[in-house]
Amino acid sequence: MMQFLDARRLTGPSLLFDGHGSILDVACSGDEAERLVPAWKKHVERMLAELGWNDPEFATAKLAGGVSLAFTAPIDALYAASAINEWAWSACEHEFNGADAPDFPTALAEIRDAIAEEANPALVELELQAAAHGVTMLWDDDEVSLGLGSHSETWPVRDLPDPDSLDWGRFRDVPTALVTGTNGKTTTVRLATHILRAAGYTVGMSSTDYIAVNNEIIDRDDWSGPGGARNVLRHKDVDAAILETARGGLLRRGLGLYAANAAAITNIGRDHLGDFGSRSLDELMDIKWIVSRAVRDSGTLILNADDARLVGRARDYPGVVAWFSLDPDNPAVQAHTGGGGTAYVEQDGELLRIAGDTRERLCSAADIPITLNGAARHNTANALAAAALAAAMGVSMADIRRGLTSMTQDENPGRGNVFDVGGFKVIIDFAHNPQAIEALLDMAAAMQGRRKVLCFAQAGDRPDDLIRELARNAWEKGLDRVIVSELAHYYRGREPGEVYGLIKDELLRCGAREDQIEHNDEEIESFDSALAWAQPEDIVIMLALERSPELYDRIGAN
């Protein structure tokens, strides 16, 4: 039976179209989707005809487990558009599931009232005038801004200026970059920010950890969606912006802005699979690829040539691409540079920029502090991506070189941080998916410790096979002990001990002994146990979901 999942606003370029509108998500089979799409469109068109809305764009996407259905709507009627979608679903539910029929006259009257309450003609006119003048406009429920960063001005959404009174020439953009992918987003954002600061920019940054302007943290929270982008891009001190752009915001609202100088996709890996709209790697690829639209007409799309899915998707991309790779013999890199394109690669421990026949050395991987003398290969890849981003934003090779070699691990908290504690080493990272954990364990292996213990937890909204894969891949890296944290507030629909049971069962299948597996309620308990277990030359690997400052306090106390 078909099931309503969500109806919401789309406020920027999304999976379905570039404009703004409303999207309806329905869980159903493929056959049910075939019947639902025309019925939904029929009901929406009936309502829109009565309202006098002309020429909406309709779009649908058939996904694993259901379908998304959307139509464009005026900027000042998106809540009303979502109400239309909810009404259309009620009509479809009556048609297909036998639910009570919704009353059309009542719904029409309620939606007309909603449109009247939401209407903001001044906002619509300002949007039209901004487009006519080629000026970027950002808007939300509370504020509207023209221009970006230091060239911007912001007003309350219900107290907007007369467009004819504005000096449109003073509203300009600042260099802006978007970063998405499964792993490496935050490190790439931080490193690119550091490079631009080394070049003299005042940099606004949004990420899953916080938003900041240079060293000033504005707010600590997950700001990797459109709200974080707007917050940064309205700051009057900002003259360049690096914006982490995560799956959730892209899926729920779309992009926070329509155009950027550069956009990077670090990789596509198995994380957040299982949520509607991202139940497969192909669907996750589609979501991440949305950022390409911001640079399709004017800008550079920066892609990981070591990711086969990105290589495949880029074949039909009409815009400018710059590749990065840990393999100078990568076929995509060689074909691209052979045709005059640009790539950033590591060769024999050296980071190079290749543009056609020209090869320019940036620095040695070992000279980049966050690569830990080259042991953290994933951070070498992140450095290549950050270099490509900065170059696409107009930064010189000299400034890129200086930025790469001057950012310390203290400026990248929670990402591969290594500490010497009582003769053994401690690695702290927030990795939580198989690909990221594998990269951390490879780094630990390169450090050649005597014994290794892994402390970690896993959220309950991950599929069973992903949790098992994580445990299996970790054990195969040569661990001597595994300590699993329970974290009750990460159950996310599972029973107490259920995630631990999956991990333990998989570890035992892989050959671990019962006495090599430990279970605690909280991460700090697991960390304390690992510190007590460790001896000189051992390595403690702490993968923290909670990002607790207590972990760092423990290190200082040892």
N, C-alpha and C positions, 0 to 999 in steps of 0.2 A: 504494500500500500504506500502511495506517495505520502511524504511527510515534509511539512514546512520546517525549514531550518533557520532562515534569517531573511530580513529585508532591511537594506541599509543604503546610505548615500554613498556615491562615488564622487569624490571631490577633485580628482586629477586623473591623468592617464592610468588606465587599469588593464586588467586582463582582457577586457571586452572592447573598449574603445578609448579614444584620446580625450573625449569630452567629459562633462559632469552629468550625473543622472542618478538612477536608483537601480539596485540589483536585488534579485530574489534568488535565494538558494533553496533547492528542493531535493530531498533524498528520494531516489526512485530508480527503477531499472532502466535499461536502455530502451526497451519497448515502451515503457511508460513515458519516458522523455519524448519519444516520437509523437505521442498523442498530446502531451502536455504543452509543448512549445506553440503549436498553432492555436490551441484553446486559450492559453495565457495571452498571446498577442491579440486575439479577438476581443477578449475582455478589456485589456488595457486600451485598445483603440476605441472601444465603445465609450469608455470613461473620458478619454482625451478629446473625442469628438464633441461631447457635451460641454467640456471645459473650454473648447476653442484653442487647444494647443496644436500647433501645426508642425508637420514634418519631423517628428522625433526619429532618431536613429535607433533601430532595434538590433540587439546582438544577443547571441546565446552561445554557451560553451558546455558541451557534454563532458562530464568529468566522471572519475571513478566514483560510483555510488550515487550519482545524481546529475543535476543540471543547474547551471546559473543562467538567469534570464535578466536582461537589462534594457533600459531605454534611456535616452538622454532627456534632460529636463532643464528649465531655466535655473540660473544660479541661485535665485531667490525663491525656489519652490522645491527644493530637494527633499525636505521633510514631507511635503505634500505628495511628491512623487513616490516616496516609500509607502505612504498610506495607500496610494493607488495600487502599488504592487501587492500590498497585503490584501486589499479588496479583491484584486484579480485572483490571488491565491484562493480566497474564500469561495469565489465563484467556481474555480477549477475543482476545489475540494468537494463542492456540491455535485459537480458534473461527474467526477471520477470516483469519489470515496463515499458518496451518499450522505454527506453532511447537510445541515440545514442551508437553504438558499439564502444568501445575503440580500438584504433589501436595497435595490439600486437607488431609488430616490433618497432614502436616508443617507446612504454612503455618499452620493453626489453632493448633498447639502453639507455634510460634514467636511468633505474634501474642499468644497468651495470656501467654507469658513477657514479651513487651515491655510489655503492659498492666500486669502485676504490678510490673515494674521502674519504670515511669513513674508508677504510682498515687500520688496525694497527696490522701487524703481531707480533710486539714486545709485544703488549697487550695480544694477544691470547697465545703466548708462556709463558708469565709471569703467566697467569691464569693457564695453564697446570702445570707449575712447582710449583706454590703455592699449588695446589691440591695434587701434588705428595709428597710435603714436609709437608702436613698437616697444612699449614699456611693460616690464614684468609687474603683474599684480598678484599679491597673495591675499587670501581672505579666509576667514573662519567665522564662527558664530559671533565672535566678539569684536574682531578688528579687521581692518583692511589696510594694506600697505602698497605703495608704489615704489618701484626701484628695489635694489637690494643693498643690505649692509649700510655702509657710510653714505650711500647715495639714495637712501630710502626715506620715506616719511609714512607714519602710521596714524590712522584715525579710528575712532569707534565706528562700528558698522552701521549704527543708526545716526551718525553725525558726520556725513561725508561732505567733502568740498564740492563746489560747482566745478565741473571739469573745465569750463571756459576760463576759470580764474587761475588755473594752474600754469606754472612755467614747466612744461613737459620736458624741456631739455635738461633739467637738473636731475631727473630720475634716470639712473643708469644701473647696470648690473655690476657685480664684482666677480672675479674668477671663482667658479664653483665646481665642485666635483662630488659625485655620488659613488658610494662603495657598497656593493652587496655581494652575496655568496653564502656558502655554508660555513666555512672556517676562514679565519684570518681577517675578517672585516675590521674589527676594532683595532688590531695591531696595525693594519694598513692605514686606517684613518689616523691613528696617533703618529705614525711615522711620517705620513704625508704632511700632517699638521706641523710636525717638528721641522721638516724640510722648508716649508713655506715661512715659518717663523725665522729660520736661519737666513732666509732671503729677505727679511725685513718686513714681512706682512704681519698685520694684526689678524689672527685667524680665529674664526668661529668654528667650533666642532660640535657635532652631535653624535651620540653613540648609545650603545646599550647600557653604558655605565653612568653617563652624565652629559650635560651640555656645558661648554666652556668657551671663553674668549681668552686666548693666550693662557696664562696660568690661573685665571679666575674661573673657578667652577660656579656656574650659575645655579645649577640644580642637579642633585644626584638622583637618578632614576633611569628607567629605560626610555630614552628619547630618540629611538631609531626609526620613528614613524614621521608622518608629515608634520605633526605638531612640533617636533624637535627641529625640523628643517625651518619652519616658519620662525620659531623662536630665535634661531641663530641669524637668519637672513634679515630680521628686522632690527638687529642690534646695530646701533649707530657707530660703534667703533670698528666694526668688522670690514676689512677690505679684501678678504678671501675666505671661502668656506669649504669645509670637508664634511660631508654628511653621510653617516652610516644609514643604510636604507635596508631594513630587515623585511623578511617575508610577511610578517603579520600586517604591517602598515600597507604594504603593496597590495595584499589580498583584500584587506577590509576597506581601504580608502583610495588606494592608488598612489601615484607619485605626488610629492609635495610641491613640485614645480615642473614646468613644461620644458625647460631648456637648461643645459649645463655645458661647461667646457669639456668635461671629461666624466666618464662613468666606468667603473671597474667591476668585473665579476670575478671573484677570486677562485671559485670552484663550485661544483654542484655535488653535494654529498648527502648521505642518508641522515637527515635530522628533521624533526618536526613532521615526519611522514605519519599519516594516519588522520590528520585533520582534513576536513572537507576542503577540496581545492588543492591539496598537496599530499595526495595519497600515493604518489609514485614519483620517481625521479624526473620523469617527463613533465609531470604537472609542476613540480618544483622548478624545473628549468624554465617553464613558461612564465612563472611568477617573477623569477629573478631577471628574466630577459626584458621585462617592462622598462628597466632603466635605460635600455638601448635607445628608446624613443626620444629621450632627452638630449641625445647627442647625434641622432640620425642625420639631421639636416646640417648641423654646424657643431662640430665637436669631435672627440675621439673616444671610441669604445675600446677599453683595455681588457684583454681576455687572457686567461691562463691556457697556454698552448698544450699543457700537460693534462688537460681535462678533455677527454674525447667528446663529451656532450657539447661543450662549448665550441670545439673545433667544428663539429657537425652543424651546429646551428649557425655559425658565422658564415657558412658557404653562401647563403642567400642574403646576407646583410648588405644593404646598399651604401652604408656610411663608411667612415674611416676607422680602421682597426689598428691598434698596436698590440702586439703579443708580448707575453713574458713567459719564460721557461727556464727550468733548471737543466735542460738538455739542449745544447747548441745545435745538435743534429736532429732536433725535432722536425719532422717533415713539414708541419704547418709553418714553422718559423723559417725554414729554408725556402719554401715556396714563396712566402710573403716577402722576405727580404730580397729574394732573387728577382722579384717583380718591382723592386724599389721601395717596399714598405719598411716599417720600423719595428724592431723587436728589442727587448731587454732580456739578456740571458746571462747565465753563469757558465763560465768555461774555465776549467782547471783552477777553481777557487777565485776567479776574477769576475766581477760584474761588468758587463759590456753593453753598450748601446750600439745596435747595428741598424744602419739606415742605408739600404741598397748595398753599395760596395764599401761604405764608410763604417769603420769600427772604432768606437771610442771607449776607452776604459773609464769606469766610474770609480771603483775601489776594489779592494779584496774583501771577500765575504768575511774573513777573519777580522777585518777592521771595523765591522759593524757590531757594536757591543751586544745587541739583542740576538745575534746568531751564536753567541757563546763560542767564539773562536771557530765558527763554521759548523759546530755540532748541531745547531737548531736549523736544519735544512728548510723547515717550513717558514722560518723567519727570513731566510734568504729569499724565498719566493715572495714573501710579503714585501721585502725591501725592493725587489724588482718591480712589483706592482706600484708601490709608492713612488718610485722614481719615474715610472711612466706617467702616473697621474700628475706629478709636479711638472714634468716637462710639457704635458698637454695644457697646463695652466700658465705656461710662459716662464717657468723658472729655469735659470741657466744650469748647465751641467756642473759648474763650479759650486753653485749653491746646493745642488742636489748631492754632490759628493760630500760637502761639509755637513749637511743635515744627516745623511746616512751614517756617518762615522761618529756623530756626537750624541746620539740619543742613547741613554743608558737604560738598563732594565728597570730602574726606579721610576722612569717615566712611562713604563708600560706595565703597570701593576696587574697581577693576576694572569699574565700571559708569559709562561715559560720562565718565571723568576727563579733563580738558583741562589741558594745560600749555603755557606759553610757553617755547620753547627756541630761542635764537639768532635771534629774529625770526620764526620760524614756529611753528605750533601742532601739538601732538601729542595725539591722542585715544587712550586705552587703554580697551578694553572686552573682556569675555569673550563677546560675542555669537557664536553659532555656527550660527544657522539663518537662512533668508532673511528672515523677518519682523523679527527683531532687527537683522540687518545693515542692512536697509532703513531702519529707524528711526535707526540711527547715521549712515548716509550722508545722510539727510534733515537731521539735526542739523548735519553737516559742511557741507552745502549752505547752510544758513541762516547759517553763519559766514563765507561768501563768501571763501574762500581763492583764491589765484591758481591753484595746481595742487594736485591731490590724489593721494596714493599710498595704496593699501590693502595691508596685510600681513596674511595670514591662513593658516590651515590648516583641514583638514576631516577628520574621522574617517572611516575606511573603512567603518563599518557604516551609513552613510547610503546610500539608494538612488541610482542613477546620475542619475535625473531631478531629485532634490533637489539634488545637487551641481551639476548643470548650471544649475538655476534660480538657485541662489545666485550663481554666477559671472555669469550673464546679468543678473540684477537689479542686481548691484553695478556692472557696466560701464555699464549704462544710466543710472546716477546721475552720470555725467560724470567718470570717473576718468582720470588721465593715466598711471598706472603701477600694476601689480599684482605683488606679490611673494608667492609661495606657498611655505610651509614644508612639508617632507616629514613629519617626526615619525614615525619608524619604529614607536614603541610605540603609535601610533594606527592602524596598518594594519588591524587587526581583520578579518583574513581576506583582505585584498587584497594584490596583489603590489606591490613597491617601484615607485614612480612612477606607479601606476595612477590614484590620485586626482588627482595633478597633471596627468596626461594628459587626464582628463576636463575639468578646469578650463581648461587651455590650449586645448583644442579648442573649447570653448564660447566662450571669449574671442575667439579668432580668427574664429569664425563671426559674432560681434557686431561685428567690425570692428577689433579691436585688432591692432597690429603685433607682430611677433616681438620687436622691441627694447623693447616696453612690458611684456613679461612676463618675470619673473625667478623662479628656482627655487633654494631653499636647503634644507639638511638640517634646520636648527633655527630656532626662532622668533627667538632672539637674533641670529642671522646676518641674518635678514630685516630685523629692526629696525635693526641697525647700518647695513645698506645703505640703508634708507629715510632714516635720519638724515643719512647722507653725501650723499644725493641732494637733500634738501630745501634750499630757498633761502627768503629772507624772503618772508612772506605765503603760503607753501605750507601744506598741512595733511597731516600723517602720521596715518593711521588704523591702529592696531595692534589686531587682534582675536586675543587670546591664548587658546589652549586650555590651556596649561600654567600660567598664572597665576604666572609666574616673577617673584620679586623683582628679578632682574637687570634687567628692563625699567625699573623705577623707578630702579635704580642708574645706568643709562645716561643717564636724563634728568638726574639730579643731576650727572653728569660733563660735561654739555654746556652 
